[in-house]
Amino acid sequence: MVYFIIYLVILSVFSVSCSSSNLKLFNLSKLESDNRWSPAGATWYGPPNGAGSNGGACGYGSTVEQPPFSSFVSAGGPSLFKSGKGCGACYEVKCTANKACSGKPIRVVITDECPGCVKESTHFDLSVTAFGAMAVSGKSNQLRAAGELKIQYKRAECHHRGKTLTFRVDPGSNPFYFAAVIQYAQGDGNIVAVQLKQGNSGVWTDMKQSWGAMWKLNSRSRLNAPFSLKVTGDSGKSVVAGNVIPAGWRPGGTYRSG
């Protein structure tokens, strides 16, 4: 009987511990269940030492060149870009198939689309900066000269130091239409669903993905700010940015969660 009571106490403590861990924003436990490296193809594009395109199909704009991305970004083939729902996802990539490869992993963020990257089931079209960073010191140009590589990759948790969940309102937004690019989601990194709640309402309304990381809501009646936004990542975990869009919001403005 004593042993049975001890077992129940231990089980209870374990259950509380597991429930608490689920409170982590965008918990990646499901995504990290398979931590093995997988094969992929890699190419590079864009100007020397650049970030590929200027923001690309995700809508991040010039922020891809600034910290925390710092040009360590990639366009993704269809299986990575996922029609825009792969925007913001973080991956570790490394190469060993070329003499110039260091074999050390680097971390990149999906910020653009590579619709023609279908030779392999998974393909990264890396920025010049990221592609060269996979090389042994001093051999970046030699590695880039290869043009195309076989690499290895795995999903990684996003840690955007100094950044919080950010909403950049589309300049075309108005009292009946609200749209925003959502950026710097920690953990999962990418976003698969967004809901909006108006003012003091208790009703969450589904937003639709417009393109890339841009989510929108059309309304027949005037939208009443402030807005709270509920953002859901790959793992199914959600975070609520309460009243993140203030009553006096403006088209083109940028608003950050607390």
N, C-alpha and C positions, 0 to 999 in steps of 0.2 A: 504493500500500500504506500509506503514512504517513497519507494522508487517511482511509483506512478505519479505521485504528487510532484516530485522533482521534475519529471518529464513534462508535465503540464506547464510548470513555471517556465521551463526553458523554451517550450513551444510558444508560449505567450510572448516572451521577450523577443523571440525571433520574428514573430508576426508583426509586432509593433515596429521593429527595425526595418522590415521590408516595406511597410506602408509609408514610413517616413522617407525612405529613399525615392519613392515614387513622386515626391513633391518637387524633386529637382526639375528645373525648367528644361523641357525637351530632353528627357531622359533617353539616353541612347542604348539602354541595356539590350533591346531587341536587335539593334543594328550591330552591336558589338559581340553578339553571340557567336558569329563566325569571324574570327580575327585573322584568318589566313590570307596570305597574299594571293592574288589572282592575276592571270595574264591579261595584257591589254596592248594596244598599239599606241604610239605617240608620234606626233609631228609638231611643228612649231609655225607660228605666223606672226606678222606684225613687224614694226620697226626694231632695229637693234636696241637692246636694253629696255624695251617697251613692255606694255601690258596687252599686246595683241591689238584688239580694236578699242575704241574709246567707250568702254562700258559694255558694249555688245548687246545681245538680245535679251539680257536680263533687266536692262534699264538702270544699272548702277552708275552710269556716266563716268566722270573723271575720278570718282572715288576709288576705282580699281587700281589707280597708280599711287594712292595715298595709303598710309598705315590705317588699319592693320593689314590690308591686302598687299600693299607695296609691290604690285605687279606680279605677285606669285598667284597667277590665275590661269584658268584654262577654259577654252570652249569645249563643249562635250558633244560626243556623238549622240544619236537618239536615245540610247539606253542610259545615258548620264543626264542629258538635258531634260528629258521627260516632258517635252512640250512646255517647258518653263517651270515645271514643278521641281526640277532638279537644281534650280538657281539657288546659290548660297551654300550648297552641300560642300563639305570639306573632304579631301582625300589625301592620303600619303601615296607618293609615287617614287619609284626608284628604278635605275637601270643597271644591268650587269653584262649586257650582250655586246658591248663595245669597249675597246681598250681604254677609251676616255671616260667611261662610266666610273663613278666613285662607289656605287653600290649603296650609298647612304640615302635614306628617304628624305624627301622634301614635302612640304604641305602646300596644297593648292586649293583654290575655291572655284567652283563652277560659276562663271559670270557671262558666258556667251554660248552660242549654238554653233555646231559644226554639222549641218545637215548632210553633207557629203561624206562624212566619216563613217562609212558603213562596211569597210573592208573587214574589220574585226567586229565582234559583238560588242566590245567596249573599246572606245578610242578617245584619247585626250589630244586636243589640238592646243598645245601649251603656248603661253607667251614666250617670247625669246628669252626673257629673264628667267622664267621657271625652267625651260628646257636646258639652258646653259648651267643652271644650278645643280643639275644632276651629274655634272662632270667633275673629274678630279681637278683640283686647283690649277688654274693656268691652261686648261684644255677645253674651255667652253666653246671656243670657235671650232675646234676639232670635232667636238660632239655634234654641234649644230650642222657641220658639213655632212654628217651622215643623213640628214634630212628626215629619215623615218627610223624609229626604233621599236623593238619589242621591249616592253617594260612590265613591271608588276605594280599592282595598286591594292589599296584597301581603304574602306571608309574610315574617316577619323572624326572625332568630336571637334566642333568649332569652338574656339576660345578667342573672341575678339576683344583684346585688351583695350580698356579705355572707352569701349563703345557699349551702348545699350540699344535695345530694339528701337529702330528708327523708321519713321514714316515720312516719305517725301511726297507731298500732295501734288497731284497732276495739275499743271497750270490751267487745264480745261475744266476743272471742277467748279461746281456752282451749287446753289441751295437745293437743287433737285438731282444732282449727280456728284458723287464723291468717289475719287480714285486716288490710290497712293502706291508708290513703290515701297515695299517693306524689306528692310535690310538689317544685317547684323544680328540675326537670330542665333543665340548661343546653342550649343549642343547639336541638335539635328542640323541646324544651319538652313535647311530648305523649308519651304512652307507648302502644305497641301490643302489647307482650308483656312478661311478667314470669316469671322462674323462681326457684325457691328451692332452696338446698342446705343440708342439715342437718349440724350438727356437723362432723366430719371426713370426711363422706361425699363421694364423688366424683360423685354422681348429682345432676343438676339436674332438678327436677320442675316441670312447667308449672303456673302459677297461672291462675285464671280471673278475668276481669273480673266483679266483682259489680255495680257501678254507678258511673258517673262515673269518678273516679280511684281507686276502691277495688278492690283486687285480693285474692283469697282462695284459700285452700287447705284443703280438707277431707281428713282422714286417718283411716283405720281404726285405725291404731296411734298411740301417743303421739309427738308431734313432739319431736325432740331439738335444742335450741338449743345453741350460737349458730347463727343463720341468716345465710347469705350470700344476697344478692338480685342477680340479673342483670336489668337493665332495658334494654329495646330501644325506640328511637325510630323515627319515620317513615322516616328515612334508612337504616334497617337496621343502624345501628351500636349496639353494646351497651356498657354499663359495668357492672362488678361492684362492689358494695358489700360487701366481705369482712367477715363476722362483724358486720354492722351491727346485728343484733338480738342482744343479749347473752344469756347463759344465764339470767340473772335477769330477763328481760323481764317486763313487766306489761301487762295490758289497759289501753288508754287512754294508754299511754306514747308519747313522741315520741323518735325516734332518728335521728341525722344521720350521713351518711357522712363520712369523713375528708377 
